[in-house]
């Protein structure tokens, strides 16, 4: 009898923990969103970093400029649709929006997998961007809303670990698959994306909404008027939002050609190089997120910018492979410093009621950076030299470090709090 009572008490304790005491990240809805982010970024990283730069130039015979156009089309459409997607997520929840978006993105991947003229490739990449746009507003808004303010840097690090794991595995793994055939690589992307769609359907049928929307939403006109008023208050964050992703975008169309031409790497060697840098980022991202919660994230952010600028510059002078691996690891470490500190800064600056839409706007600006960056990077490669995109990205990072080290962020936060109270 006592034994039965002991088992019953244990079971009741587990049920109580499951309903009220478990961490927010243990909820099925949030875990599903993490998986979907990982799957979308798996496909995005595999396509735009590892497959398309070689597929378009070697298999289809187009130039590096075309690679830049295709990548830019994807990220620019992702940019245009992220803010409306964030607004929809705030009003109806993540699953209905994702249930429309993910099949559209899947259609874009299917078209990219066939031999098409240049304009169709651009259109297909844009279609993928439209469908993928709701992913980030959905997961970031819910992650921030479900976690205490003091833990948001760590929370966002969890989200970005899911992103980096998905993107990193896709970027690295697909290089070894491409060594056999591009068709197998596209089949792999299709399988992963199909799983993401199935998870979304299951969550929609189970009605697992990570956040309960209890407040009556504002009318659209008032909502957007208030949102843009908040955006004006935090306008000092806009240059950094654009430039940090523009720096990454500059390098997207040129990394693989540079690795092959200057370093003599094949597709598998390029995958190993990415694995080194991405692996260091994943390993350090959560510890750096904790540091961003406890330390001055301004110091962590600006240090990350400076270290990244130095690593990009030094990489252009290296020829020995072991030194390239070392500085790829340094670059990965700097990215692990930048991501959680920047997103902790954003989380503190954005009001809770409109966080989904405002994150969507900021991510739209990030998408604009990563959308225009490849265009500029491809043109710089063709007009000047393979090293110039690296130097331009490094210079922009140094400018950002100087700006955010000197800008009075405490005044910005005070203005945001005053606006929320009023």
N, C-alpha and C positions, 0 to 999 in steps of 0.2 A: 504493500500500500504506500509506504513511504517512498519507495523507488518510483512508483507511478506518479506520485505527487511531485517528486523531483523532476521527472521528465516533463510533466505538464508545466511546471514553473519555468523550466528552461525554454519550452516551446513558446509560452506566453511572452517571455523576455525577448526572444528572437523576433516575434511578431511586433512587439512594441518598438524595438530598435528599427525594424524594417519600415514601420509607418512613420516614426517620429525622430529617431536618433541617428539614422544612417547619414553619411556625408552626402551633400548635394550631387557629387559626381557619380554616386552609386545608383541613381535613379535611371530607369530604363530609357526614358526620353532623352536625358542628357547623354548617356552612353551611345544611344543611336545617333544623335547629332554629331558626336565625336567621330563615330565610324563614317558617317556621310561626308564630313569634312575631309577625313583621311582618304576616302575613295575618290572624291572629286579632285583633291590635290595630287593623288597618285596619278590620275589620268592627265592632269594639267602638267605636272612636272615631267612625266614620261614623254608627253607630246612635244612640249615647247622647249625643253632643255636637251633631250636625248634623241628623239625620233626625227622631228621635222627639220632641224638644221641640216642633218645629213640626207634625209629622204628627199627634201626639196632640191638641194644642190647636186647630189650625186645620182639619185634615182630619176628625178624629173628634169634635171638639167637647168634649173633656174639659178639666179645669183643670190648672194648673201642679202642684197636689198629686198628680194622677194620674201626671204625668211623674215626680215624685219617687218614687212607689210602684213604678213599673215599673223605674226605674234601680236602686232599692234592692233589689228582688227579684233582679235579676241579680247584683249584687255580693255580696249576702248568701249566695246559693247558691254562688257562686264561693268565698266565704270558707269555708263549711262543708266544701267538698270539696277544698280545696287541700292540707290536711295529709294526709288519706288518700291523695291522689294522689301527694304527695311520698314517702310511705312505699312505695307501689307502685313508683315510679320507682327508688328505692333498691334494691328487691329484684329487679325484672324488667327494668329498663331503660326508656327513654322510649317506644320505638315501639309496643309492645303497648298501653300506657296511652293514648297519643295516638290509636291506631287505634280505640279505643272512644269516646273523648271527642269528637273532632272531628265525627263524624257526628251525635252528640246535639246539639252546638252548632248545626250546620247546620239540623237540624230546627226548633230554636227560631227561627232567622232566617226560615225559610220561613213559620212561623205568624205572626210579627210582620208579614210583608209583606201579610197579608190583613186586611180590615176585620173586627175582632173586638170583642166586648164587653170591658169593662175587666178582668175577672178572667182572661180568656184571654190578654190582652196580658201581664199579670203572670206568668202561668204560662209563657208562651213565653220571656220574658226570663229567668226562673229556669232554664229548660231550657238556654238558651244559657250561663248561668253554670256549670251543672254540667259541660257538655261542654268549656268552655274552661279549667276548673280545673287540669288537668295541665300546661298549657303552660309556665307560669313555673317550677314546681319542676323540670321536665325540663331546661330550658335553663340556668337559673341554677346548678343543682347541677353540671351537666357543664362549664359554662364555668369555674367556680371550681376544680373538681377538675383540669382540664387545664392550668391556668396556674400559673406560679410565684407564691409569696406576694407578692413585691415588685411584681408586675404586676397584682394583682387589681383594683385600682381602674380601671386602663385596660381590663382584660378586661371588667369589668362595664359600663364605658362603651360598649364595642362592642355588648354585648347591648342596652343601653338606646338606643343609636343605632338599632338595628334596630327596637326598639319604637316610638321616636319617629318614625322615618321612616314606618313602617307606619301608625301612628295619625295622624300629621300629614297624610300623603297622603290617607288615608281621610276625615279630618275636613274637609280643605280641598276636595279634588276633588269629593266628593259634594254640596257646596253648589252647585256649578255644574251638576251633573246634576239636582239637585232643582228647579232653576229651570225645567226642562222638565217632568218628571213623576217622581213617587215610584216608579213601577213600574220605570223605567230605573235608579234608584238601587239598588233591591233586586236587580235583575238583576246589577248590577255587584258587589254584595256576594256574591251566590251564585257568580259566576264566580271571584272571588278565593278564596273558601273551598273551592271544588271543587279548585282547584290545590293548596291546602294538604293536602287529603285525599289527592290523587294522589301528592304528594311523600312523605307518611307511608307510603302503601302501598308505594311503590318502595323506601324505606329499610328497611321491614320485610322485603321480599322479598330485598333484598341483604344483610340482617343487618348494616347499618352501625351498630354501637353506639359512640357517641363515647367511652365509658369502659368499660374492661374491669373487670367486677366479680369480683375474685379472692378476696375474703374470704368465708368462710361467714357468711351473715346470722344475726344473733341471733334467738332466738324472739321472737314479737311482744310478749309481755308484758314480757320483759326489755328489749327495744328501746325500747318506749314509756316504761317506768319510767326508763331512763337518759336518754332524750330530755327528759322533763319535769324531771329533775334539772338538766340543763344549762340548760333554759329558766328555771328559778328563779334560777340563778346570774346570768343576764343580764337579770333582770327590769327593771332601770333603763332598758333600751332599749324596753320595751313602750309607755310613754306616747307617745314620739315616733313609733313605728311606727303607732299608731292615729291620732294627731292630725294628722300631716302629710297623710294621705290623706282624713281627715274634712274638712279645710279645702278640699281639691279637690272632694270630694263635695258640700259646701255650695253650690258654685257651678255644678255641672253642670246642674240644672234651670232655673237663672235666667240663665245667660250669654246664651243666644240671645234670650229675651224682653227682657232688659235692653238688648241691642244694638239690637233693633228699636224698642223703646218710647222709650228715653232718647237713643240716638245716631242714630236714624233710618236704620239700616242695613238693606238687604235681605239675602236669603240669600247672594248672591255677595259682598256687602260684608263680611258676617260671616266668610265663608271667607277673604277677604283679611286680615282682622284676625288670625284664627287662624294664617294662614300667616306673618305677621310674627313673632308670639311664638314659634311652633313652630320657625320657621327659625333664629332666634337660638339657641334651645335646642340644636338639632341641630348648628349650627356650633361652639358652645362646649363641647359635652358631652365630646368626646374630650380637648381641651386641659385642661379642668377635671379630668377623670379622671387625667391625668398629674400635675397639681398635687396632687391628693389622695394620689397615691403618694409624692410628694416632700416636700410640706409637711405642716403640721399640719392634718389634715382637720377637726379640731374648729373651727378658725378659719374654714375654708371653709364648713362646715355652718352655723354660727351666723350668719355674715355673709349667707349665702343666705336664712335665715329672716327676718332683719331687713329685707333689701332687698325680699323678697317682700311682707312686711307693709306696708312703706311704699308700694310700688307699688299694692297692692290698695286702700289707703285713698285715695291720690291719684286713682285711676281714677274714683271716684264723684263727684269734683268737676269732671271734665273734660267739655267739650262740643264743643271743636274737634277734628275728626277727626285732624289731624296730631299733636296732643298725645297722643291716645289711642294712636296707633301707636307713639309713642316709649315710653310706659309699658308697652305690651304687650311691646315688645322688652326693656325692663328686667325685666319679670316673667319672660320667657323666659330671660334671662340668670341670674336668681336660681335658677330651677329647674335650670339646668345646673350650678350650684354645689352644690345640695342633693343631687341624685341620686347622683353618683359618690362623694361624701364619705360619705353615709349608708350606701351599700352596701359601701364599703370598710370602714367601721366594723363592719357586720354580718359581713362575711367574716372579719374578724379575731376576732370574738367567738364564732363558731360552730365546733364541732369537726368535723373532716373526715369522720369516719365517718358522721355523722348530718346532714350538711349539707343533703341534699335534703329530709328531713323537717322540719328546723328552719327552713329557708328557707320550706317550705310553711306552717309555723305562723306565721312572721312575716308572710308574704304573706296568710295568712288574716286576721290582725289588720289588715293594710292594707286588705284587702277589707271587713272589718267597718267600718272608717272610711269607705271610699268607698261602702259600702252604707247606713249610717245617715245619712251627710252629706246626700244628696239629700232624704231625708225631712225633716230639720231645715231645710234650705235652702228647700224648697218651703213649709213652714209659716211660716218667718220672713218670706218674701215676702208671703204672704197675710195674716198677722196684723199685720205692722208696716209695712215699706216695702221697695222693691227694693234699697236700699242696705245694709240690716241684715245680710244674709248676708256681704257683703264685709267689714264691720266685725268681725263675729264671727270670721271666718277670720283676719283680720289680728291680732286679739288673741291667738288661740291660737298663731299663729306666734311672736309676741313672747315668750309664756310658754315655748315650747320653746327658743328661743334662750337665754333666761336660765338655764333648767335645764341644758342641755347645755354651756354655757360654764362653769358652776360645778361640775358633777358630776365626781368623781375617776375618770375612765375607766381610768386605769392600774391601779387596784385591781381593777376588773372583769376586765381582761385577765389579770392575775396569777391571779385565782381560776379563770378558764377554763383556763389552762395547768396549774394544780395539779390540777384535776379530770381533765384528759386524762391526766396522768401516773399518777394513782392508778387 
